[in-house]
Amino acid sequence: MTALAAVRDARRRRLRRTSAVIGAVGVLALLLVLASLSLGRPTLGPGTVLRAIAGSGDAAAGFIVVDLRLPRVVAAVLVGAAFGLAGAVFQAVLRNPLASPDIVGVTQGASAAAVVAVLSLGLVGVPVSLAALVGGVVVAAISLALAGRSGTAGSRFVLIGIAVAFLTNAVIGFLLTRADIRAAQGALVWLVGSLSSLPWDQLAPAAIAIAILAAGIGFLSPRLRVLQLGPELASGLGIRVGRTRLLLLAFAIALVGVGTALAGPIAFVALAAPPIARALVSDAGAALAGSALVGAAELVGADLVAQNALPDAQLPAGVVTGILGAPVLLLLLARRARSEAVTA
């Protein structure tokens, strides 16, 4: 009984810590959202922003906040949360802290399909986003098929994904070198990852799709926790390991496809958000909710920097996430090398 009470007490303490951390990250995300809506040309006070959102402010402030700035911030929240959650699922299912849609070719497949749509088919707007979604899903399906029945169990899927990513990058480079310079410039802006010029009619279906996919992952999250105990134990507890892994990866791949279709292949959010969330909650598990919130805060903050870092220009958000994400990748590689050295 004493041991059982100790286990329950430890669970309560972990739950309190997790709730406190998630609440703190949520508050940080809200503050970053408010700052993104306030800063710019012109700079607006927080009260003015809140009145504009409520519809009780003057018409000029309402246009600036609701029509110009709010869609960009909402897109950052949606895409950041989608990438953070998808990255957490990838890393938990593949049991590799370096597994990420950025690394295994999903975002590159979406990018290649979008570039083909822009440069070869002359498409713009929503059709390009749909092409990106289809491209990401197709590349992921090819990688899973090449990995075989046991591909989701280890590093084979990751290695195949990296090879596919190099192939799709070669396709992108070939198309860019043969394209008209003006068309290539537009494609390059999309390839870096940008949250600008996203209307409400594009955000609404993306928000619904992300909510449905996140709910699917939430439904499977108890099985994911059992999977992290190991395939043998999970199978002994009645979990269909292969099917559960495939379903979780399918939801995560679809999340990445929707996020990439909306804003382009914004780098390192899916890779960096999960380890940051796990470190904050001191949890070796998937930290799904924390990863989604950290991803949202990360992208909103990166876009805030991108809009205000230079006085006469606005950078794509992907430039900032790339600058900040590279050190995170190096840190993860160093930590993995140290852990392997200790194990050896």
Kinemage of the C-alpha trace (Angstrom):
@kinemage 1
@onewidth
@group {chain A} dominant
@subgroup {mainchain}
@vectorlist {calphas} color= white
{ca met a 1} P 0.000 0.000 0.000
{ca thr a 2} L 2.873 2.356 0.769
{ca ala a 3} L 4.390 1.733 -2.664
{ca leu a 4} L 1.019 2.294 -4.336
{ca ala a 5} L 0.546 5.575 -2.466
{ca ala a 6} L 4.026 6.672 -3.539
{ca val a 7} L 3.211 5.920 -7.181
{ca arg a 8} L -0.041 7.876 -6.961
{ca asp a 9} L 1.738 10.795 -5.310
{ca ala a 10} L 4.388 10.818 -8.041
{ca arg a 11} L 1.663 10.813 -10.699
{ca arg a 12} L -0.112 13.734 -9.046
{ca arg a 13} L 3.127 15.714 -8.845
{ca arg a 14} L 3.883 15.034 -12.513
{ca leu a 15} L 0.345 16.012 -13.499
{ca arg a 16} L 0.601 19.266 -11.524
{ca arg a 17} L 3.967 20.072 -13.117
{ca thr a 18} L 2.699 19.249 -16.594
{ca ser a 19} L -0.419 21.385 -16.103
{ca ala a 20} L 1.650 24.294 -14.760
{ca val a 21} L 4.115 24.129 -17.657
{ca ile a 22} L 1.373 23.853 -20.284
{ca gly a 23} L -0.415 26.794 -18.674
{ca ala a 24} L 2.787 28.873 -18.681
{ca val a 25} L 3.499 28.064 -22.332
{ca gly a 26} L -0.105 28.897 -23.199
{ca val a 27} L 0.208 32.284 -21.483
{ca leu a 28} L 3.480 32.911 -23.334
{ca ala a 29} L 1.793 32.065 -26.636
{ca leu a 30} L -1.059 34.473 -25.871
{ca leu a 31} L 1.399 37.247 -25.013
{ca leu a 32} L 3.249 36.647 -28.276
{ca val a 33} L -0.053 36.750 -30.159
{ca leu a 34} L -0.916 40.076 -28.527
{ca ala a 35} L 2.543 41.441 -29.343
{ca ser a 36} L 2.216 40.326 -32.979
{ca leu a 37} L -1.134 42.076 -33.267
{ca ser a 38} L 0.205 45.247 -31.627
{ca leu a 39} L 3.632 45.754 -33.208
{ca gly a 40} L 4.135 46.979 -36.738
{ca arg a 41} L 3.292 50.034 -38.747
{ca pro a 42} L 1.373 51.531 -37.078
{ca thr a 43} L 1.986 50.254 -33.547
{ca leu a 44} L -1.249 49.759 -31.614
{ca gly a 45} L -1.804 49.530 -27.887
{ca pro a 46} L -3.086 46.268 -26.340
{ca gly a 47} L -6.399 47.943 -25.476
{ca thr a 48} L -6.869 49.063 -29.060
{ca val a 49} L -6.125 45.543 -30.291
{ca leu a 50} L -8.608 43.936 -27.901
{ca arg a 51} L -11.323 46.441 -28.803
{ca ala a 52} L -10.700 45.821 -32.504
{ca ile a 53} L -11.055 42.058 -32.023
{ca ala a 54} L -14.256 42.611 -30.040
{ca gly a 55} L -15.562 44.834 -32.839
{ca ser a 56} L -15.941 47.933 -30.678
{ca gly a 57} L -12.924 49.938 -31.894
{ca asp a 58} L -12.608 52.377 -34.765
{ca ala a 59} L -12.784 51.129 -38.355
{ca ala a 60} L -9.120 51.763 -39.203
{ca ala a 61} L -7.823 49.789 -36.216
{ca gly a 62} L -10.322 47.024 -36.941
{ca phe a 63} L -9.094 46.715 -40.520
{ca ile a 64} L -5.437 46.598 -39.456
{ca val a 65} L -5.963 44.054 -36.688
{ca val a 66} L -8.743 41.804 -37.985
{ca asp a 67} L -8.127 41.889 -41.728
{ca leu a 68} L -4.346 42.289 -41.961
{ca arg a 69} L -2.639 40.976 -38.820
{ca leu a 70} L -4.993 38.455 -37.235
{ca pro a 71} L -5.064 35.986 -40.185
{ca arg a 72} L -1.258 35.825 -40.110
{ca val a 73} L -1.194 35.203 -36.359
{ca val a 74} L -3.925 32.565 -36.565
{ca ala a 75} L -1.983 30.845 -39.354
{ca ala a 76} L 1.162 30.859 -37.186
{ca val a 77} L -0.738 29.269 -34.294
{ca leu a 78} L -2.328 26.602 -36.511
{ca val a 79} L 0.821 25.703 -38.446
{ca gly a 80} L 3.073 25.794 -35.372
{ca ala a 81} L 0.726 23.561 -33.389
{ca ala a 82} L 0.347 21.152 -36.332
{ca phe a 83} L 4.097 20.866 -36.872
{ca gly a 84} L 4.855 20.556 -33.146
{ca leu a 85} L 2.270 17.800 -32.659
{ca ala a 86} L 3.354 15.960 -35.804
{ca gly a 87} L 7.003 16.122 -34.746
{ca ala a 88} L 6.140 14.675 -31.327
{ca val a 89} L 4.313 11.754 -32.959
{ca phe a 90} L 7.180 11.094 -35.381
{ca gln a 91} L 9.760 11.054 -32.594
{ca ala a 92} L 7.648 8.900 -30.282
{ca val a 93} L 6.601 6.334 -32.897
{ca leu a 94} L 10.031 6.043 -34.519
{ca arg a 95} L 11.760 6.275 -31.095
{ca asn a 96} L 14.291 8.708 -32.496
{ca pro a 97} L 14.677 12.326 -31.265
{ca leu a 98} L 15.962 13.321 -34.703
{ca ala a 99} L 12.959 11.939 -36.553
{ca ser a 100} L 11.030 14.843 -38.011
{ca pro a 101} L 9.007 15.648 -41.133
{ca asp a 102} L 11.829 18.078 -42.001
{ca ile a 103} L 14.330 15.219 -42.007
{ca val a 104} L 12.411 12.313 -43.543
{ca gly a 105} L 11.206 14.024 -46.710
{ca val a 106} L 7.525 14.773 -46.025
{ca thr a 107} L 7.869 18.558 -46.239
{ca gln a 108} L 10.259 18.235 -49.176
{ca gly a 109} L 7.690 16.141 -51.038
{ca ala a 110} L 5.057 18.790 -50.416
{ca ser a 111} L 7.477 21.466 -51.592
{ca ala a 112} L 8.326 19.588 -54.776
{ca ala a 113} L 4.648 19.157 -55.640
{ca ala a 114} L 3.990 22.847 -55.015
{ca val a 115} L 6.934 23.901 -57.189
{ca val a 116} L 5.690 21.651 -60.001
{ca ala a 117} L 2.248 23.239 -59.661
{ca val a 118} L 3.679 26.774 -59.785
{ca leu a 119} L 6.408 26.442 -62.386
{ca ser a 120} L 5.125 23.686 -64.685
{ca leu a 121} L 1.350 24.045 -64.434
{ca gly a 122} L 1.104 27.786 -63.739
{ca leu a 123} L -1.207 27.325 -60.748
{ca val a 124} L -1.623 29.847 -57.935
{ca gly a 125} L -3.436 30.058 -54.613
{ca val a 126} L -5.487 27.148 -53.286
{ca pro a 127} L -4.542 24.659 -56.059
{ca val a 128} L -0.879 25.053 -55.056
{ca ser a 129} L -1.763 24.286 -51.449
{ca leu a 130} L -3.712 21.206 -52.497
{ca ala a 131} L -0.785 20.058 -54.629
{ca ala a 132} L 1.532 20.462 -51.634
{ca leu a 133} L -0.789 18.392 -49.447
{ca val a 134} L -0.973 15.618 -52.027
{ca gly a 135} L 2.804 15.706 -52.567
{ca gly a 136} L 3.590 15.301 -48.881
{ca val a 137} L 1.186 12.386 -48.510
{ca val a 138} L 2.456 10.644 -51.659
{ca val a 139} L 6.121 10.925 -50.637
{ca ala a 140} L 5.333 9.611 -47.150
{ca ala a 141} L 3.387 6.696 -48.661
{ca ile a 142} L 6.332 5.872 -50.942
{ca ser a 143} L 8.732 5.944 -47.982
{ca leu a 144} L 6.460 3.679 -45.926
{ca ala a 145} L 6.070 1.263 -48.832
{ca leu a 146} L 9.831 1.081 -49.351
{ca ala a 147} L 10.390 0.599 -45.626
{ca gly a 148} L 8.186 -2.498 -45.625
{ca arg a 149} L 6.198 -4.034 -42.784
{ca ser a 150} L 8.879 -3.353 -40.153
{ca gly a 151} L 9.794 0.082 -41.445
{ca thr a 152} L 8.094 2.028 -38.656
{ca ala a 153} L 9.910 0.038 -35.976
{ca gly a 154} L 13.374 1.514 -36.342
{ca ser a 155} L 15.640 3.737 -38.389
{ca arg a 156} L 14.850 2.250 -41.792
{ca phe a 157} L 11.954 4.639 -42.456
{ca val a 158} L 14.112 7.597 -41.400
{ca leu a 159} L 16.955 6.608 -43.734
{ca ile a 160} L 14.602 6.028 -46.660
{ca gly a 161} L 12.945 9.368 -45.940
{ca ile a 162} L 16.292 11.144 -46.010
{ca ala a 163} L 17.087 9.573 -49.391
{ca val a 164} L 13.669 10.601 -50.752
{ca ala a 165} L 14.239 14.124 -49.399
{ca phe a 166} L 17.477 14.431 -51.378
{ca leu a 167} L 15.660 13.207 -54.485
{ca thr a 168} L 12.843 15.727 -54.131
{ca asn a 169} L 15.353 18.525 -53.456
{ca ala a 170} L 17.077 17.608 -56.716
{ca val a 171} L 13.727 17.857 -58.528
{ca ile a 172} L 13.128 21.298 -56.976
{ca gly a 173} L 16.593 22.500 -57.975
{ca phe a 174} L 16.152 21.254 -61.544
{ca leu a 175} L 12.804 23.044 -61.921
{ca leu a 176} L 14.122 26.292 -60.453
{ca thr a 177} L 17.126 26.384 -62.775
{ca arg a 178} L 14.891 26.040 -65.840
{ca ala a 179} L 12.143 28.435 -64.741
{ca asp a 180} L 11.585 32.088 -65.569
{ca ile a 181} L 13.290 34.235 -62.954
{ca arg a 182} L 10.056 35.915 -61.812
{ca ala a 183} L 8.239 32.617 -61.414
{ca ala a 184} L 11.263 31.150 -59.645
{ca gln a 185} L 11.316 34.089 -57.227
{ca gly a 186} L 7.701 33.438 -56.234
{ca ala a 187} L 8.408 29.738 -55.762
{ca leu a 188} L 11.472 30.480 -53.625
{ca val a 189} L 9.437 32.688 -51.268
{ca trp a 190} L 6.985 29.824 -50.825
{ca leu a 191} L 9.801 27.297 -50.333
{ca val a 192} L 11.301 29.260 -47.444
{ca gly a 193} L 7.981 29.282 -45.619
{ca ser a 194} L 5.829 32.386 -45.259
{ca leu a 195} L 2.676 33.311 -43.345
{ca ser a 196} L 1.782 36.394 -45.359
{ca ser a 197} L -1.273 36.848 -47.583
{ca leu a 198} L -3.379 34.094 -46.038
{ca pro a 199} L -7.106 34.934 -46.261
{ca trp a 200} L -9.737 33.735 -43.812
{ca asp a 201} L -11.314 31.424 -46.395
{ca gln a 202} L -8.081 29.400 -46.489
{ca leu a 203} L -7.633 29.354 -42.719
{ca ala a 204} L -11.094 28.002 -41.878
{ca pro a 205} L -10.806 24.617 -43.672
{ca ala a 206} L -7.205 24.248 -42.481
{ca ala a 207} L -8.288 24.848 -38.881
{ca ile a 208} L -11.045 22.225 -39.189
{ca ala a 209} L -8.646 19.679 -40.721
{ca ile a 210} L -5.990 20.281 -38.057
{ca ala a 211} L -8.588 19.968 -35.276
{ca ile a 212} L -9.871 16.644 -36.669
{ca leu a 213} L -6.363 15.231 -37.098
{ca ala a 214} L -5.308 16.385 -33.629
{ca ala a 215} L -8.425 14.730 -32.173
{ca gly a 216} L -7.463 11.500 -33.940
{ca ile a 217} L -3.994 11.613 -32.414
{ca gly a 218} L -5.529 12.391 -29.027
{ca phe a 219} L -7.772 9.334 -29.357
{ca leu a 220} L -4.718 7.173 -30.067
{ca ser a 221} L -2.512 8.787 -27.392
{ca pro a 222} L -3.196 6.079 -24.732
{ca arg a 223} L -1.970 3.439 -27.189
{ca leu a 224} L 1.057 5.622 -27.950
{ca arg a 225} L 1.964 5.677 -24.252
{ca val a 226} L 1.771 1.877 -24.188
{ca leu a 227} L 3.878 1.665 -27.359
{ca gln a 228} L 6.639 3.591 -25.626
{ca leu a 229} L 7.009 0.721 -23.165
{ca gly a 230} L 8.367 -1.377 -26.037
{ca pro a 231} L 6.753 -3.394 -28.837
{ca glu a 232} L 6.844 -6.718 -26.971
{ca leu a 233} L 5.147 -5.379 -23.842
{ca ala a 234} L 2.670 -3.350 -25.895
{ca ser a 235} L 1.749 -6.425 -27.913
{ca gly a 236} L 1.332 -8.397 -24.705
{ca leu a 237} L -1.075 -5.725 -23.427
{ca gly a 238} L -3.277 -6.142 -26.488
{ca ile a 239} L -1.986 -3.304 -28.699
{ca arg a 240} L -1.736 -4.021 -32.414
{ca val a 241} L 1.696 -2.473 -32.733
{ca gly a 242} L 2.118 -2.229 -36.497
{ca arg a 243} L -1.377 -0.935 -37.141
{ca thr a 244} L -1.186 1.626 -34.327
{ca arg a 245} L 2.159 2.961 -35.532
{ca leu a 246} L 0.862 3.283 -39.069
{ca leu a 247} L -2.280 5.122 -37.952
{ca leu a 248} L -0.306 7.565 -35.802
{ca leu a 249} L 2.143 8.267 -38.615
{ca ala a 250} L -0.733 8.729 -41.069
{ca phe a 251} L -2.325 11.376 -38.826
{ca ala a 252} L 1.045 13.099 -38.329
{ca ile a 253} L 1.815 13.068 -42.055
{ca ala a 254} L -1.591 14.569 -42.810
{ca leu a 255} L -0.955 17.296 -40.202
{ca val a 256} L 2.348 18.150 -41.861
{ca gly a 257} L 0.682 18.178 -45.277
{ca val a 258} L -2.014 20.606 -44.123
{ca gly a 259} L 0.515 22.879 -42.387
{ca thr a 260} L 2.870 22.875 -45.365
{ca ala a 261} L 0.006 23.527 -47.767
{ca leu a 262} L -0.959 26.541 -45.677
{ca ala a 263} L 2.420 28.196 -45.079
{ca gly a 264} L 5.131 26.276 -46.890
{ca pro a 265} L 7.874 24.057 -45.445
{ca ile a 266} L 8.755 26.099 -42.343
{ca ala a 267} L 11.895 24.452 -41.058
{ca phe a 268} L 12.783 23.046 -37.635
{ca val a 269} L 9.479 23.674 -35.811
{ca ala a 270} L 8.549 19.985 -35.891
{ca leu a 271} L 12.087 19.009 -34.891
{ca ala a 272} L 12.630 21.491 -32.062
{ca ala a 273} L 9.225 21.741 -30.353
{ca pro a 274} L 8.985 18.170 -28.950
{ca pro a 275} L 12.375 18.072 -27.162
{ca ile a 276} L 11.726 21.539 -25.730
{ca ala a 277} L 8.320 20.382 -24.453
{ca arg a 278} L 9.761 17.183 -22.967
{ca ala a 279} L 12.491 19.150 -21.227
{ca leu a 280} L 9.969 21.601 -19.758
{ca val a 281} L 7.678 18.913 -18.352
{ca ser a 282} L 10.560 16.556 -17.411
{ca asp a 283} L 8.780 13.770 -19.256
{ca ala a 284} L 10.355 11.084 -21.390
{ca gly a 285} L 7.013 10.483 -23.106
{ca ala a 286} L 5.581 12.074 -26.206
{ca ala a 287} L 4.398 15.340 -24.527
{ca leu a 288} L 1.799 15.820 -27.253
{ca ala a 289} L -0.091 18.812 -25.847
{ca gly a 290} L 3.118 20.520 -24.752
{ca ser a 291} L 4.690 20.010 -28.176
{ca ala a 292} L 1.688 21.555 -29.924
{ca leu a 293} L 1.736 24.597 -27.629
{ca val a 294} L 5.512 25.013 -27.894
{ca gly a 295} L 5.272 24.749 -31.687
{ca ala a 296} L 2.577 27.427 -31.773
{ca ala a 297} L 4.548 29.763 -29.476
{ca glu a 298} L 7.742 29.084 -31.432
{ca leu a 299} L 6.246 29.998 -34.797
{ca val a 300} L 4.332 33.033 -33.503
{ca gly a 301} L 7.559 34.301 -31.902
{ca ala a 302} L 9.593 33.589 -35.033
{ca asp a 303} L 7.077 35.444 -37.200
{ca leu a 304} L 7.098 38.360 -34.745
{ca val a 305} L 10.882 38.587 -35.130
{ca ala a 306} L 10.614 38.177 -38.915
{ca gln a 307} L 8.209 41.111 -39.194
{ca asn a 308} L 10.124 43.504 -36.954
{ca ala a 309} L 13.810 42.544 -37.170
{ca leu a 310} L 14.571 44.764 -40.161
{ca pro a 311} L 13.240 48.317 -40.395
{ca asp a 312} L 12.463 48.318 -44.115
{ca ala a 313} L 11.651 44.693 -44.886
{ca gln a 314} L 9.732 41.679 -43.621
{ca leu a 315} L 11.452 38.314 -43.623
{ca pro a 316} L 9.672 35.007 -44.222
{ca ala a 317} L 9.122 33.202 -40.918
{ca gly a 318} L 11.041 30.192 -42.244
{ca val a 319} L 14.251 32.229 -42.315
{ca val a 320} L 14.008 32.900 -38.576
{ca thr a 321} L 13.085 29.318 -37.656
{ca gly a 322} L 16.018 28.095 -39.746
{ca ile a 323} L 18.447 30.419 -37.957
{ca leu a 324} L 17.140 29.442 -34.528
{ca gly a 325} L 16.585 25.772 -35.330
{ca ala a 326} L 20.079 24.924 -36.556
{ca pro a 327} L 21.628 25.269 -33.046
{ca val a 328} L 18.824 23.091 -31.647
{ca leu a 329} L 19.657 20.367 -34.182
{ca leu a 330} L 23.348 20.560 -33.281
{ca leu a 331} L 22.464 20.324 -29.582
{ca leu a 332} L 20.294 17.260 -30.203
{ca leu a 333} L 23.093 15.614 -32.183
{ca ala a 334} L 25.586 16.347 -29.397
{ca arg a 335} L 23.243 14.954 -26.716
{ca arg a 336} L 22.603 11.820 -28.795
{ca ala a 337} L 26.359 11.309 -29.279
{ca arg a 338} L 26.960 11.658 -25.514
{ca ser a 339} L 24.172 9.214 -24.642
{ca glu a 340} L 25.494 6.655 -27.148
{ca ala a 341} L 29.006 7.060 -25.712
{ca val a 342} L 27.710 6.477 -22.164
{ca thr a 343} L 25.724 3.417 -23.300
{ca ala a 344} L 28.771 1.996 -25.061
